[in-house]
Amino acid sequence: THFFGRARLGGRALVVALARLAPAAYGLPDDPALVVRRAALEVVHEFGHVAGLHHCPDRGCLMRLAHNVEAIDARGTRFCDECSALLPAELRPRRR
């Protein structure tokens, strides 16, 4: 019935829909900072698909599939080690 984002695996573009990321869409008080956080995470998740990553079963991985905003909020903010290793070298997160 709706989506948060779309990207073709290995494609060249991605789309993130902001409307359903806002708490107001669920009858809750508006929270612009939360919308920005969710949008940023969705953009990076969809970018992962553009970079060739599939959905990941790791609950803490940013590539975990999210069917609702609660799942977006609960999943991690980074790619797990396995997903990071699948990224092209120039896109892998740098170790500190």
C-alpha positions in Angstrom: 0.0 0.0 0.0 3.0 2.3 0.5 6.7 2.3 0.6 9.5 4.3 2.3 12.0 4.0 -0.5 12.8 2.3 -3.7 15.9 1.5 -5.6 16.9 -1.0 -8.3 19.6 -3.4 -7.2 22.7 -2.1 -8.9 20.7 0.7 -10.5 21.5 4.4 -10.9 18.8 6.1 -8.9 16.8 5.9 -5.7 13.6 7.4 -4.3 12.6 8.1 -0.7 9.1 9.1 0.2 8.9 11.4 3.1 5.2 11.5 3.8 5.0 8.2 5.8 8.2 8.9 7.7 6.6 11.8 9.6 4.9 11.0 13.0 2.0 13.2 11.9 1.1 10.5 9.3 0.2 8.3 12.3 -1.6 10.9 14.3 1.4 11.8 16.5 2.9 15.2 17.2 5.2 16.4 14.4 9.0 15.8 15.0 11.1 17.3 12.2 14.3 15.9 13.6 12.9 12.4 13.6 11.8 12.8 10.0 15.3 13.9 9.0 16.8 11.0 10.8 14.5 8.5 9.2 14.9 10.0 5.8 18.7 9.9 6.1 18.6 6.3 7.1 16.3 5.4 4.2 18.5 7.2 1.7 21.5 5.2 2.8 19.5 2.0 2.9 18.3 2.6 -0.7 21.9 3.6 -1.7 22.9 0.2 -0.4 20.6 -1.4 -3.0 22.1 0.9 -5.7 25.5 -0.4 -4.6 24.3 -4.0 -5.0 23.3 -4.9 -1.5 20.2 -7.1 -0.8 18.1 -7.0 2.4 20.0 -8.4 5.4 18.7 -10.7 8.2 20.9 -9.0 10.8 18.6 -7.0 13.1 21.3 -4.3 13.6 22.1 -3.8 9.9 20.9 -0.8 8.0 20.0 -3.1 5.2 17.4 -4.9 7.3 14.0 -4.7 5.6 11.6 -2.3 7.3 7.8 -2.7 6.8 6.9 0.1 9.2 8.5 3.2 10.8 9.1 1.3 14.1 11.3 -1.1 12.2 13.2 1.8 10.6 13.8 3.2 14.1 14.8 -0.2 15.5 17.3 -1.3 12.9 20.9 -0.1 13.0 22.4 3.0 11.5 25.3 1.2 9.8 25.9 -1.7 7.5 26.9 -4.9 9.3 30.3 -6.3 8.6 29.0 -8.8 6.0 27.2 -6.1 4.1 30.1 -3.7 4.4 32.4 -6.3 2.9 30.1 -6.6 -0.2 30.3 -2.9 -0.9 32.8 -1.7 -3.5 36.1 -0.8 -1.8 35.7 2.9 -2.3 32.2 2.9 -0.7 33.1 0.8 2.4 33.0 2.6 5.8 36.4 3.5 7.0 37.6 1.8 10.3 38.6 4.2 13.0 
